[in-house]
């Protein structure tokens, strides 16, 4: 028996391999990033070569040290102090750390623990996450505290509680709603994620939350949206909306509810998602008076839209989402199982998904993207969120896919980076600390060897395929360094650790199949 165990251990070691490279360095009293091309995050074009000086996690100097094609002027370069660290990034690109405005920290159903999720995010340059409910509040707040102290490898976390979730009593009166909101704030939550409720409950809860100075988000679920759409929420004080539910309903002109088939059942998720794909065609047409009026009122209310395009992309192309190349090495077996068709698991609505559903969703996307792009053009705030862990969308990789979908919607690459950085920081109320590379702000950066403005795919952990002058196919890109709070993380090492974990889990699953009598 002992020899069998030893043999299995040797197999595991050989199968997984080992990595000697450290995943992080720092913090340092001084960090100088040398010779980088800076993409600031505020919409400004790139500038290089630049030296960036960080002292004790605060950006102290952004120094232009030359011109393209000309030797760097050493006289201009900031001096390294004793105990400081230099990072040579000549020829590389530096952006502010990315903000994921819709990041669930894994879940028991998916078998995805926080460490797995955090490394995938950090490996893709995500240094800040708004967690819109999911983990129990005390657990989420503990992770937030540990991240703030850099006791764990994790983005900084803003925790929003799902309204009514986890409460011991049903919220059935406005006063109960106000008490719940006050209690949520006392516990230390950063805000609330609403799913909808009767109008009087929503009005009271949003009013109380606003009085407390906290921010809010809402997934306007179909069960309440007929009485309370995005306009009602924004007028009552909601600061951001998730996805797009509630927006087409605000754009209705010739109806008050969507055109539900008479055999529709909300608990049948194929019904739910299939009919959602026909919703935008029922709204007022683009640039019509009502369409314009709704958009302009939301902008006037300083309302943020977090579209999360990627999380519904499988609805318009299921095969693409299922066969994404990163699943093989980065998706846990338990998460892959969770994605499969199911009448129970949320978002696993592939009961019989085909051409008709996908064509409807492609039309849905066209109208949805038209609204979002114009909202941005008129000065509305659009942020970047992924909602990963559902519908074949994997943490980190899905965030980069969201950037690509913003490009499809019509955003210039510089507008996309602003959406992913400054806009998220503004929506969270922390643009004085993060969101751009600015003197006085914290040292949160993404550094990549290839130009992401030319090709956003270079931000994927799997990189982008490129043909060399020698006719050789290579992969380029992947984030090189993610810097959070002045600590340098080797992004590729983080992802390598995720690959190791996935291999380990797959080996365990295979062994269980061979030896079904083994218990955990």
Residue pairs with C-beta under 8 A, 6 or more apart in sequence:
8 511
11 507
12 504
12 507
15 503
15 507
16 500
16 503
16 504
16 507
17 500
19 493
19 496
19 497
19 500
21 490
21 493
21 496
22 490
22 493
23 153
23 489
23 490
23 493
23 494
23 497
24 153
24 487
24 488
24 489
24 490
25 85
25 487
25 488
26 85
26 486
26 487
26 488
27 56
27 57
27 150
27 485
27 486
27 487
28 54
28 83
28 84
28 85
28 486
29 55
29 56
29 81
29 83
29 84
30 53
30 54
30 55
30 80
30 81
30 83
30 84
30 85
31 53
31 54
31 55
31 84
31 85
31 87
31 443
31 483
31 486
31 488
32 51
32 52
32 53
32 54
32 78
32 80
32 84
32 85
32 86
32 87
33 51
33 52
33 54
33 87
33 89
33 94
33 445
33 447
34 51
34 77
34 86
34 87
34 88
34 89
34 90
35 48
35 49
35 50
35 51
35 65
35 72
35 88
35 89
35 90
35 91
36 48
36 49
36 50
36 51
36 52
36 89
36 90
36 92
36 93
36 94
36 447
37 46
37 47
37 48
37 49
37 50
37 91
37 92
37 93
37 94
37 451
38 46
38 47
38 48
38 50
38 52
38 62
38 94
38 437
39 46
39 93
39 94
39 95
39 414
39 417
39 452
39 453
40 47
40 96
40 436
40 437
40 438
41 95
41 96
41 417
41 418
41 421
41 422
41 435
41 436
41 437
42 418
42 422
42 436
43 414
43 415
43 418
44 414
45 414
46 93
46 453
47 64
48 68
49 64
49 65
49 66
49 68
49 72
49 90
50 62
50 63
50 64
50 65
50 94
51 61
51 62
51 63
51 65
51 76
51 77
51 78
52 59
52 61
52 62
52 63
52 94
52 437
52 445
53 59
53 60
53 61
53 62
53 63
53 78
54 60
54 443
54 486
56 486
57 442
57 443
57 485
57 486
58 440
58 441
58 442
58 443
59 437
59 438
59 439
59 440
59 441
59 442
59 443
60 439
61 78
61 439
62 437
62 438
62 439
63 76
63 77
63 78
64 76
65 72
65 73
65 76
65 77
66 72
66 73
66 76
72 90
80 86
85 488
87 447
87 481
87 488
89 447
89 481
91 449
92 447
92 448
92 449
92 480
93 447
93 448
93 449
93 450
93 451
93 452
94 437
94 445
94 446
94 447
95 125
95 417
95 421
95 437
95 445
95 446
95 447
95 448
95 452
96 417
96 421
96 422
96 434
96 435
96 436
96 437
96 444
96 445
96 446
97 125
97 126
97 127
97 128
97 155
97 421
97 434
97 444
97 445
97 446
97 482
97 483
97 484
98 124
98 125
98 126
98 127
98 128
98 384
98 399
98 420
98 421
98 424
98 446
99 126
99 127
99 128
99 129
99 130
99 383
99 384
99 420
99 421
99 423
99 424
99 425
99 428
99 434
99 435
100 121
100 126
100 128
100 129
100 130
100 155
100 384
100 385
100 386
100 399
100 424
101 130
101 240
101 306
101 383
101 384
101 385
101 424
101 427
101 428
102 130
102 132
102 217
102 242
102 306
102 308
102 385
102 386
102 387
103 121
103 126
103 129
103 130
103 131
103 132
103 155
103 385
103 386
103 387
103 388
103 395
104 131
104 132
104 133
104 134
104 135
104 387
104 388
104 389
105 114
105 117
105 118
105 129
105 131
105 134
105 135
105 140
105 143
105 157
106 112
106 113
106 114
106 116
106 117
106 134
106 135
106 389
106 395
107 134
107 135
107 389
109 338
109 345
110 332
110 334
110 335
110 338
110 389
111 332
111 333
111 334
111 335
111 337
111 338
112 332
112 334
112 335
112 389
112 395
114 135
114 143
114 152
114 154
115 152
115 153
116 332
116 395
116 498
116 501
117 388
117 389
117 395
118 152
118 153
118 154
118 155
119 153
119 494
119 495
119 497
119 498
120 330
120 394
120 395
120 396
120 397
120 461
120 494
120 495
120 498
121 129
121 154
121 155
121 395
121 396
121 399
122 153
122 154
122 155
122 482
122 484
122 489
122 491
122 494
123 396
123 461
123 479
123 482
123 491
123 492
123 494
123 495
123 498
124 396
124 397
124 399
124 400
124 459
124 460
124 461
124 479
124 482
124 491
125 446
125 448
125 459
125 479
125 482
125 491
126 155
126 396
126 399
126 482
127 155
127 156
127 434
127 444
127 446
127 482
127 483
127 484
128 155
128 156
128 157
128 158
128 424
128 425
128 428
128 434
128 444
129 155
129 156
129 157
129 158
130 158
130 160
130 190
130 217
130 385
130 424
130 428
131 140
131 157
131 158
131 159
131 160
132 160
132 162
132 193
132 217
132 219
132 242
133 160
133 161
133 162
133 165
133 193
134 140
134 162
135 143
136 166
137 159
137 161
137 166
137 184
137 187
137 189
138 187
140 157
140 159
141 159
141 187
141 188
141 189
143 152
143 154
143 157
144 156
144 157
144 158
144 159
146 152
146 154
147 154
147 155
147 156
147 157
148 156
148 157
150 484
150 485
150 487
153 489
153 494
155 484
156 484
156 485
158 190
158 191
158 428
159 188
159 189
159 190
159 191
160 189
160 190
160 191
160 192
160 193
160 215
160 216
160 217
161 184
161 187
161 189
161 191
161 192
161 193
162 192
162 193
162 195
163 171
163 180
163 192
163 193
163 194
163 195
163 197
163 205
164 170
164 171
164 180
164 195
164 197
167 180
169 176
171 177
171 180
171 197
171 201
171 205
172 201
173 201
174 200
174 201
174 203
174 204
175 204
177 197
177 201
177 204
177 205
177 208
178 204
178 205
178 207
178 208
180 205
181 192
181 205
181 208
181 209
181 212
182 208
182 212
184 192
185 209
185 212
185 214
189 214
190 214
190 215
190 428
191 209
191 214
191 215
191 216
191 217
191 239
192 205
192 209
192 214
192 216
192 217
193 216
193 217
193 218
193 219
193 242
194 202
194 205
194 206
194 216
194 217
194 218
194 219
194 233
194 238
195 218
195 219
195 220
195 221
195 224
196 202
196 218
196 219
196 220
196 221
196 223
196 224
196 225
196 228
197 205
197 224
197 228
198 224
198 227
198 228
199 227
199 228
199 232
202 224
202 228
202 232
202 233
202 236
203 236
206 216
206 233
206 236
206 237
206 238
207 236
207 237
209 216
209 237
210 216
210 237
215 239
215 240
215 427
215 428
215 429
216 237
216 238
216 239
216 240
217 238
217 239
217 240
217 241
217 242
217 306
218 230
218 233
218 238
218 240
218 241
218 242
218 246
219 242
219 243
219 245
220 228
220 229
220 230
220 233
220 241
220 245
220 246
220 247
220 249
221 245
222 245
222 258
222 266
222 272
223 266
225 245
225 246
225 249
226 249
226 256
226 257
228 246
229 246
229 247
229 249
229 250
230 241
230 246
230 247
230 249
230 250
230 298
231 250
231 294
231 297
231 298
233 241
233 246
234 241
234 297
234 298
234 301
234 303
235 301
238 303
239 303
239 304
239 427
240 303
240 304
240 305
240 306
240 383
240 427
241 247
241 303
241 304
241 305
241 306
242 306
242 308
242 385
242 387
243 306
243 307
243 308
243 311
243 312
243 387
244 280
244 307
244 368
245 276
247 283
247 294
247 305
247 371
248 258
248 279
248 280
248 282
248 283
249 258
249 283
250 294
251 283
251 284
251 290
251 291
251 294
252 282
252 283
252 284
253 283
253 284
253 290
255 282
258 275
258 278
258 279
258 282
259 275
259 278
259 282
260 275
261 271
261 275
264 271
264 275
265 271
266 272
268 343
268 351
269 343
269 346
269 347
269 348
269 349
269 351
270 349
270 350
270 351
270 352
270 353
272 349
273 312
273 315
273 349
274 349
274 357
274 360
276 364
277 315
277 316
277 357
277 360
277 361
277 364
278 360
278 364
279 364
280 363
280 364
280 367
280 368
281 363
281 364
281 367
283 291
283 367
284 290
284 291
284 294
285 291
286 367
286 370
286 371
286 374
287 374
291 371
295 371
295 374
295 375
295 378
295 380
296 378
298 305
298 375
298 380
299 375
299 378
299 379
299 380
302 381
303 380
303 381
304 381
304 382
304 383
304 423
304 426
304 427
305 372
305 375
305 380
305 381
305 382
305 383
306 382
306 383
306 384
306 385
306 427
307 368
307 372
307 382
307 385
308 385
308 386
308 387
308 402
309 365
309 368
309 369
309 402
309 405
309 406
309 408
309 409
310 386
310 387
310 393
310 398
310 399
310 401
310 402
310 405
311 386
311 387
311 388
311 390
311 391
311 393
311 398
312 361
312 365
312 391
313 320
313 321
313 393
313 401
313 405
314 320
314 321
314 322
314 391
314 392
314 393
315 353
315 357
315 358
315 361
315 364
315 391
316 358
316 361
316 362
316 364
316 365
317 358
318 350
318 353
318 358
321 391
321 392
321 393
322 339
322 392
324 392
324 394
324 397
325 462
326 394
326 397
326 460
326 461
326 462
327 336
327 392
327 394
329 499
329 502
329 503
330 394
330 397
330 461
330 495
330 498
330 499
330 502
331 394
331 502
332 501
332 502
332 505
333 502
333 505
333 506
333 509
334 505
335 389
335 394
338 345
338 348
339 347
339 348
339 390
339 391
339 392
340 348
340 350
341 348
341 349
341 350
341 351
342 348
343 351
346 390
347 390
347 391
348 391
369 405
369 408
369 409
369 410
370 409
372 382
372 409
373 409
373 410
373 411
375 382
376 382
376 411
376 415
376 419
381 423
381 426
381 427
382 406
382 411
382 419
382 423
383 419
383 420
383 423
383 424
383 427
384 399
384 402
384 403
384 406
384 416
384 419
384 420
384 423
384 424
385 402
386 393
386 395
386 398
386 399
386 401
386 402
387 393
387 398
388 394
388 395
388 396
388 397
388 398
388 399
389 395
393 401
396 461
397 460
397 461
397 462
400 456
400 457
400 459
400 460
403 416
403 420
403 456
403 459
404 456
404 457
406 415
406 416
406 419
407 413
407 416
407 456
411 419
413 452
413 453
413 456
414 453
416 456
417 452
417 453
421 434
421 435
421 436
422 431
422 435
422 436
423 435
424 435
425 431
425 433
425 434
425 435
425 436
426 435
432 441
433 441
433 442
434 441
434 442
434 444
435 441
437 445
442 485
442 486
443 483
443 484
443 485
443 486
444 483
444 484
444 485
445 481
445 482
445 483
446 459
446 479
446 481
446 482
446 483
447 479
447 480
447 481
447 482
447 483
448 458
448 459
448 477
448 478
448 479
448 480
449 458
449 476
449 477
449 480
450 458
450 464
450 476
450 477
451 458
452 458
452 459
455 464
455 477
457 463
457 464
457 477
458 464
458 476
458 477
458 478
459 477
459 478
459 479
460 477
460 478
461 478
461 479
461 491
461 492
461 495
462 475
462 478
463 475
463 476
463 477
463 478
464 475
464 476
464 477
465 473
465 474
465 475
466 473
466 474
466 475
466 476
467 473
467 474
468 474
478 491
478 492
478 495
479 491
479 492
480 490
480 491
480 492
481 488
481 489
481 490
481 491
482 489
482 491
482 494
483 489
511 518
512 518
